[in-house]
Amino acid sequence: QVQLVESGGGLVQAGGSLTLSCVASGRTFSIYAMGWFRQAPGKEREFVGGISRNSDVTYYADSVKGRFTISRDNAKNTVYLQMNSLKPEDTAVYYCAAALAGRVVAVYTEASKYNYWGQGTQVTVSS
């Protein structure tokens, strides 16, 4: 079992920045590929970004590419999502997720690939 706890959400003006953190406890963090997803009111949960076990590979949704950066620190059991140039359409609950990954360079975009999820943190971007 893995427990994931997100933090760092809040209210920010358009154009501002936030950094989300997700701390994992339980099994060895480095065996998991990690991802960030978000869900806005009335919308489906969508993929935001993913990172491989060894940090060598990252992948982003087109909507956040160039503005968001995902990173991880395996020594701290933590994955981060740096969000810059925030837009009102980025408003959502953001979730981190962990996927058991046999290959160290695997990154997953599908929610169904992820085994564990955090409880989410709210990000609100005002215009």
C-alpha positions in Angstrom: 0.0 0.0 0.0 1.0 3.6 -0.7 -0.5 6.7 0.8 -0.2 9.9 -1.1 -0.8 13.3 0.4 -0.9 16.4 -1.8 -0.3 20.0 -0.6 0.4 23.4 -2.0 -2.9 24.3 -3.5 -4.6 27.6 -3.1 -5.9 30.8 -4.7 -3.7 32.6 -7.2 -4.2 35.3 -9.7 -3.9 34.6 -13.4 -0.3 34.7 -14.5 0.9 33.6 -11.1 2.7 30.4 -9.9 2.1 27.6 -7.5 4.1 24.5 -6.6 2.2 21.3 -5.6 3.9 18.6 -3.6 2.9 15.0 -3.1 4.5 12.9 -0.3 4.3 9.2 -0.5 4.5 6.8 2.4 4.5 3.0 2.5 6.3 1.0 -0.1 9.5 2.1 -1.9 8.7 5.3 -3.8 11.2 4.7 -6.5 9.4 1.7 -8.0 6.5 3.9 -9.0 6.0 6.1 -12.0 4.2 9.2 -10.8 1.5 11.4 -12.4 -0.6 14.5 -11.8 -4.2 14.7 -12.8 -6.8 17.3 -12.4 -10.6 17.5 -12.3 -12.6 20.7 -12.8 -16.3 20.9 -11.7 -18.5 19.1 -14.2 -15.6 17.8 -16.2 -13.8 14.5 -16.4 -10.5 13.9 -14.6 -7.7 14.6 -17.0 -4.0 13.9 -17.2 -1.6 16.8 -16.5 1.9 15.4 -16.4 3.8 12.2 -15.6 7.4 11.3 -14.7 9.3 8.1 -14.8 10.8 6.2 -11.9 14.3 7.6 -12.6 13.1 11.1 -13.7 14.6 10.6 -17.1 11.3 10.9 -18.9 8.5 13.4 -18.4 5.3 13.9 -20.4 2.7 16.7 -20.4 -0.7 17.4 -21.6 -0.7 19.9 -24.4 -2.7 22.3 -22.3 0.1 22.7 -19.8 3.2 22.1 -21.9 5.7 24.9 -21.4 4.0 26.1 -18.3 4.1 23.2 -15.9 7.1 21.1 -14.8 6.9 17.8 -13.0 9.9 16.6 -10.9 10.6 14.1 -8.2 13.0 13.5 -5.3 13.1 9.8 -4.6 15.2 10.4 -1.4 12.3 12.5 0.0 9.5 10.3 -1.4 8.1 13.4 -3.1 6.8 14.4 -6.5 6.3 18.1 -7.4 4.3 20.0 -9.9 5.6 23.5 -10.6 2.9 25.6 -12.3 3.7 28.9 -13.9 1.7 31.3 -16.0 -1.5 30.0 -14.5 -4.8 30.6 -16.3 -8.4 30.5 -15.0 -8.9 27.3 -16.9 -6.3 25.6 -14.7 -8.8 25.8 -11.8 -9.4 22.3 -10.6 -8.7 19.8 -7.9 -5.3 18.3 -8.5 -4.4 14.7 -7.7 -1.2 12.9 -7.6 -1.1 9.2 -8.5 1.4 6.3 -8.4 1.7 3.5 -10.9 3.7 0.3 -10.4 6.2 0.4 -13.3 8.4 -2.4 -14.3 10.5 -0.2 -16.7 12.4 2.6 -15.1 11.5 4.9 -18.1 7.8 4.2 -18.2 5.4 7.2 -18.1 1.6 6.7 -18.1 -1.1 9.1 -19.3 -4.1 6.8 -18.6 -5.7 7.1 -15.2 -6.4 3.3 -15.3 -2.7 2.6 -15.1 -2.4 4.2 -11.7 -2.7 2.1 -8.6 -2.8 4.7 -5.8 -4.3 8.2 -5.6 -4.1 11.1 -3.2 -7.1 13.0 -1.9 -6.5 16.0 -4.0 -5.7 19.7 -3.5 -7.7 22.6 -4.8 -6.1 25.1 -7.2 -8.2 28.2 -8.0 -6.9 30.8 -10.5 -8.7 34.1 -10.5 -8.9 36.3 -13.6 
